[in-house]
């Protein structure tokens, strides 16, 4: 059971956060707009696992990412991006499929994506990945790798090992029907994963895709009813609602300027993970998560040059 006033205990390990899933290229429009009328796009490294791994490294803790890219120019671009961020790329598998890509509108609210998938779901389970799980404190994944095989099978095995070794497991339920096979009930599968994880962070859009319409409090209750242990319901400009099943807290947004919302959720996860590893209480860690997200929102791109967590803590008077 999570207590907001307490720190989360961890055993001593050689790695803090292991992120498993998609590594892809974000092609973000150069101009604001809710359609694809823009003729110019800028290439960025993307994919929640790599975003979070790079972010937490910059915030001051250790990370490792397990993903798959193609044996092509875009795959090389992504690997070089990780290397330039001083990340270990030994967990990046190169497969025969084309590197995955998402074309995204530049937005100050919710960006509109178009998905081009290939290599990202080719991630295979191997001895190196198993050892990476055993040596970590936190496991993080999203809907991307569980939406298709073989990466789904890989994540299921990773979760099994993570639970056996008592890792903290975070799940981003960013379900979108366009990344799921049309002949499969992806909603039912995502719901089946909820009891297997410790922390789940849905947005309002995520919750509506999984449960249909409802107030934030109703949606939080639906996640809890399925076995969620800690639900963080993000509400954009209205902040967030967080519940451990016994107590529900409301958090205000700390964003003062919004340049681009791409990667804001990953920035939150990063701040949260960095803070809990550093020994802050859960309540303090949540506040720091929102502060890191607010810092990221001031810049374009999913990954920005974050300072140490303590610098952000001071900037937002936490």
C-alpha positions, 0 to 999 in steps of 0.5 A: 500500500502506498502512503503519501507521507512515506518514501518508497523503500528500494533494495540496493541495485546497480540500476535505478530505472529500466524502461522497456518498449518503443524507440522511434522518431517523432516528426513534429510539425514546425507550425501550430495546427490541429491538422497536417497542413504544415509542410515542414517537420523537424526530426526528434528522438522519441518513444516513451522508454528512451524519453524517460531513460534520458530524462532520469539520467539528466535528473541524477539517477541511473537508467537503462533502456530496452528497445528495438530499431531498424537497421536503417538511417533512422535507427542509427539516428536514434542510437546516436541520440542515446549515445550523445545523451551518454546512455548505454545502448547495449539494450537496443536491438537492431531488427530487419523492419523499418524504424518506427515513426510518429508524425505529430502536430505541434500543439499547446493542448493534445498533439494529434499523432499519425503512427508508422510502426515497424521495428519497435514491436520486434523487441525480443526477450533475452538473457541480457534483458532478464539481467537488466530487470534483476539489476533494477529498482523500477520497471516502466512500460506503456501500451506500445510494446504490449499492443503487438507480438513479439514485444508483448510476449517480451513485456509479459516475461519482463513483468513476471521477473520484475514482480518476482524480484519486487521491482516497482512497476509503472505503467502508462496506459496510453491506449490508442486503437490505431496502434492495436491490431483491428481484430483484437480487443485491446481495451480488454487486454490493457485492463488485464494488465492493471492488477499486475502493476504498482503505479498507473498514470492515465490522462483523461483521453486514456481513461475515456478510451478505456472506460468511456465518459466519466468525471475524473473521480469516476475514472480514478475509481474505475482503475482502482476497481480493476486492482490499481494500487496508485492512480495518477489521473492527469488533467492538463491545465487542471492538474491531477487527481491521485489516489491510493484507494484510501486517500485522494489528493488534488494537485495543481499544474505548475506549468506557466508557459506551454511551448509544446506538450509532446513528452510532458507525460514522460517528463512527469514520470521521470521526475517522479521516478528520480524523486522516489529513488532519491528518497523523497516521500511519495507526496514530494515525489509527485510534486517534483514530477509535476515540476519536471513536466512544467519545466519540459513544457517550456520547450519543443520536443519530447526530450529537453536538456533537463537540469538536476532534479535539485535545480528544478526543485529550487526553481519551483520552490519545493 
